[in-house]
Structures are given as structure tokens and as C-alpha cells.
Amino acid sequence: MKLQKQLFFLLSCLLTSSCNLIDYHPYDVHISGETDVNAHNIEQIEKNCKGKTTLRFVTMGDSQRWYDETVDFVNHLNQRDDIDFVIHGGDMSDFGVTKEFIWQRDIMNKLKVPYVTLIGNHDCLGTGEETYRAIFGDPNFAFIAGRVKFVCLNTNAIEYDYSRPIPDFEFLTNQIHDREDEFDKTVISMHIRPFCGEFNNNVAHVFQRYVTEFPGIQFCTAAHEHHLFEEDIFDDGIMYYMSDCMKKRCYYIFTITPDGYEREVVYY
């Protein structure tokens, strides 16, 4: 009996200490801090840019793993006073772990300007999409800054084994006409571009037909490939600009004016 009591006491200690060591499962969608980040920031973007005829915004992406470099990006950009907002092109997380999203959100929240975040393919791993939805919102969303509509898409078809319509053509169709009296120009942003292996390339040309239907299409942006480059992918005059990963310490600045647009690559 004495030995049984000793064993019971030892087991109780082990269980108690184990519980104290474990915070929660890494894929539990247990969110602390701000949620619906994109919606909050879109409201601020639309308010700040209302009536503006010239917009200046940043695109960047793939900050997974590179936390220090992302902190430096935020600090570098905060030294400027001429940027309206930032578009994060996706892949905040590496493994879809809840803490990754929270850490990245907290870094990006230190920006002086509002930002929105797209969903990347790494963000779809595990319970990543559920966490992304809780913290940032719907993976397909749009907003209007000045008279420019920004259409932001989930194009991570491979992560869903083609079990869903990705890209979502119904969403695209609705966005062509939604609030159509409020915009004259369009920018389309995504994580994975057409003809990249992880895009649903069975519908790549169909996708581009939808792109060309948007009023005043300016260009498209993407990330994912950890390589900075730009290309007229379909030879139709619509440029695609691909951001590098944060490891390379660079980002795009786009300026849209009544006469067109300019782009600049900034290294920090």
C-alpha cells in the first residue's frame, strides 16, 4: 500500500508539471489580441484615401521565418511619411501554426500605416486557414482607395487538392460590378501567379480573361517565389510584379497617378 501511494504521488507530480509546461496545441486556433485585422485596416485605408488622385503603396511578402527582417522592414518604412498602405502578399507563417500568425500580426501592427494581408500557401497548412480567417478575415477580399479597386485573392489551389474553385471566379465576377460607380482603375493581388506550379493552371487563361474585364486594370502583384521579378505573363500588356521574401530585405513601392503608374524597388 505504501508503494502504491508513493507511485500515485509521483504520477500526480508528473502530470501536474506536464500541464504547466504545455500552453496549448500549436494548431489550436486560440487567438489572443486583435482579430478581423484586414477589415479594420480597410476601413482606415478607404477613409484616408477618399478623394485622393495619387496613391502610393507598398507590396511585400513571404515573411515566414524572417522575423528580424520583418521588424527591420517595419522600422524602415515607418521612417517615411508618403506611403498610404501596405499589401502583404502572403505566407506569414511557415507551418500554419497559430503562434506564427500572432507573432507576425504583432510585428506588422507596429506599422504607422494600415496594411492588409493575403493568404499564402504556407498559411493554408494545418489549421492555418482557420487561424488566418480568425485573425485577418476572408481569404478573398477587396477595397477601394481613391478610385482604385484592389482585389485580393486566394490562389493557393494546390493546398486544397483542387477540391475548391480556386481562384474563386464567382468572387471575381461579383467584384467586377460591386461598387462599380466608385472606381475607375483596378489592381489585382495574389500570392501565387498564373503559370507557377502551385496555381490551378488548367484555368490560367480563363483567370486572365476575368482580369481584363476589370475597369482600368493597372497591373497584378504576387509573391511566393522568393524572387523579385516582373513579367507580362500573357503578352497582353498586363504586368505581373512579384515581390521577394523578407530575407532579401526589399519591397516594391507603387505610385498610381491620373496618368499611369510608377514602381520602385527599395532595399533596406
Residue pairs with C-beta under 8 A, 6 or more apart in sequence:
24 30
26 95
26 97
26 98
26 99
26 126
27 96
27 97
27 98
27 126
27 127
28 98
28 127
29 98
29 127
29 130
29 131
29 134
30 98
31 98
31 102
31 131
31 134
31 135
32 102
33 102
33 105
33 106
34 40
34 105
34 109
34 135
35 134
35 135
36 135
36 136
36 137
37 105
37 109
37 116
37 117
37 135
37 136
37 137
38 116
38 117
38 136
38 137
38 138
38 141
39 137
40 114
41 85
41 114
41 115
41 116
42 114
42 116
42 141
42 143
44 114
45 84
45 85
45 114
45 116
45 143
45 145
46 143
46 144
46 145
48 84
48 85
48 114
49 55
49 84
49 85
49 145
49 146
50 146
51 146
52 84
52 145
52 146
53 146
53 147
53 257
53 258
54 146
54 255
54 256
54 257
54 258
55 84
55 145
55 146
55 148
55 254
55 255
55 256
56 82
56 83
56 84
56 253
56 254
56 255
56 256
57 83
57 84
57 85
57 86
57 87
57 145
57 253
57 254
58 77
58 83
58 85
58 86
58 87
58 251
58 252
58 253
58 254
59 86
59 87
59 89
59 189
59 221
59 223
59 241
59 243
59 251
59 252
59 254
60 73
60 86
60 87
60 88
60 89
60 223
60 243
60 246
60 251
60 252
61 88
61 89
61 90
61 91
61 118
61 120
61 191
61 223
61 224
61 243
61 244
61 245
61 246
62 89
62 90
62 91
62 120
62 223
62 224
62 226
62 243
62 244
62 245
62 246
63 69
63 70
63 73
63 88
63 91
63 92
63 104
63 107
63 245
63 246
64 91
64 92
64 93
64 94
64 100
64 104
64 120
64 122
65 94
65 247
66 245
66 246
66 247
67 103
67 104
67 107
69 246
69 247
69 249
70 104
70 107
70 108
70 246
71 107
72 249
72 268
73 246
73 249
73 251
73 268
74 107
74 108
74 110
74 111
76 268
77 83
77 86
77 111
77 112
77 113
77 251
78 110
78 111
78 112
83 113
83 253
84 113
84 145
85 113
85 114
85 115
85 116
85 145
86 108
86 111
86 113
86 114
86 115
86 116
87 115
87 116
87 118
87 150
87 152
87 189
87 221
88 108
88 115
88 116
88 117
88 118
89 118
89 120
89 189
89 190
89 191
89 221
89 222
89 223
89 224
89 243
90 117
90 118
90 119
90 120
90 121
90 123
90 156
90 191
90 223
90 224
91 120
91 121
91 122
91 123
91 191
91 223
91 224
91 245
92 100
92 101
92 104
92 105
92 117
92 120
92 123
93 100
93 101
93 104
93 120
93 122
93 123
93 125
93 128
93 131
94 100
94 122
95 122
95 125
95 126
95 128
96 122
96 123
96 124
96 125
96 126
96 127
96 128
96 129
96 131
97 126
97 128
98 127
98 131
101 123
101 128
101 131
101 132
101 135
101 136
102 135
105 135
105 136
108 115
108 117
116 136
116 141
116 143
116 150
116 152
117 136
118 139
118 152
118 153
118 154
118 189
118 190
118 191
118 223
119 129
119 132
119 136
119 139
119 154
119 156
119 191
120 156
120 191
120 192
120 223
120 224
121 156
121 158
121 159
121 191
121 192
121 198
121 224
122 128
123 129
123 132
123 156
124 132
124 156
124 159
124 160
125 159
129 139
132 139
133 139
139 153
139 154
140 152
140 153
140 154
140 168
140 171
141 152
142 149
142 150
142 151
142 152
142 175
142 178
143 149
143 150
144 150
144 179
144 182
144 183
146 256
147 182
147 183
147 184
147 185
148 183
148 184
148 185
148 186
148 187
148 218
148 256
149 175
149 179
149 182
149 183
149 185
149 186
149 187
149 214
149 215
150 186
150 187
150 188
150 189
151 172
151 175
151 186
151 187
151 188
151 189
151 214
152 188
152 189
152 190
153 167
153 168
153 171
153 172
153 188
153 189
153 190
154 166
154 167
154 168
154 190
154 191
155 166
155 167
155 190
155 191
155 192
155 193
155 199
155 200
155 222
156 166
156 191
156 192
156 198
157 166
157 167
157 192
157 198
157 199
157 200
158 197
158 198
159 198
160 166
162 200
166 200
167 190
167 200
167 203
167 207
169 203
169 206
169 207
169 210
172 210
173 210
175 214
176 210
176 213
176 214
176 215
180 215
183 215
183 216
184 215
184 216
185 215
185 216
185 217
185 218
185 256
186 214
186 215
186 216
186 217
186 218
187 217
187 218
187 219
187 220
187 221
187 254
187 256
188 211
188 214
188 217
188 220
188 221
189 220
189 221
189 222
190 220
190 221
190 222
191 222
191 223
191 224
192 198
192 199
192 222
192 224
193 199
193 220
193 222
193 224
193 225
193 233
193 240
193 242
194 201
194 204
194 207
194 208
194 233
194 234
194 240
195 201
195 204
195 233
196 222
196 224
196 225
198 224
205 234
208 233
208 234
208 236
208 238
211 217
211 220
211 238
212 236
212 238
217 238
218 256
218 261
219 238
219 239
219 240
219 241
219 254
219 261
220 238
220 239
220 240
220 241
221 240
221 241
221 242
221 243
221 252
222 240
222 241
222 242
222 243
223 242
223 243
223 245
224 242
225 242
226 244
226 245
226 247
226 248
227 242
227 244
228 242
228 243
228 244
228 248
228 250
228 265
229 242
230 239
230 240
230 241
230 242
230 263
231 239
231 240
231 242
232 238
232 239
232 240
233 240
241 252
241 254
241 263
243 251
243 252
244 250
249 267
249 268
250 265
250 266
250 267
250 268
251 265
251 266
251 268
252 263
252 264
252 265
252 266
253 263
253 264
253 265
253 266
254 261
254 262
254 263
255 261
255 262
255 263
255 264
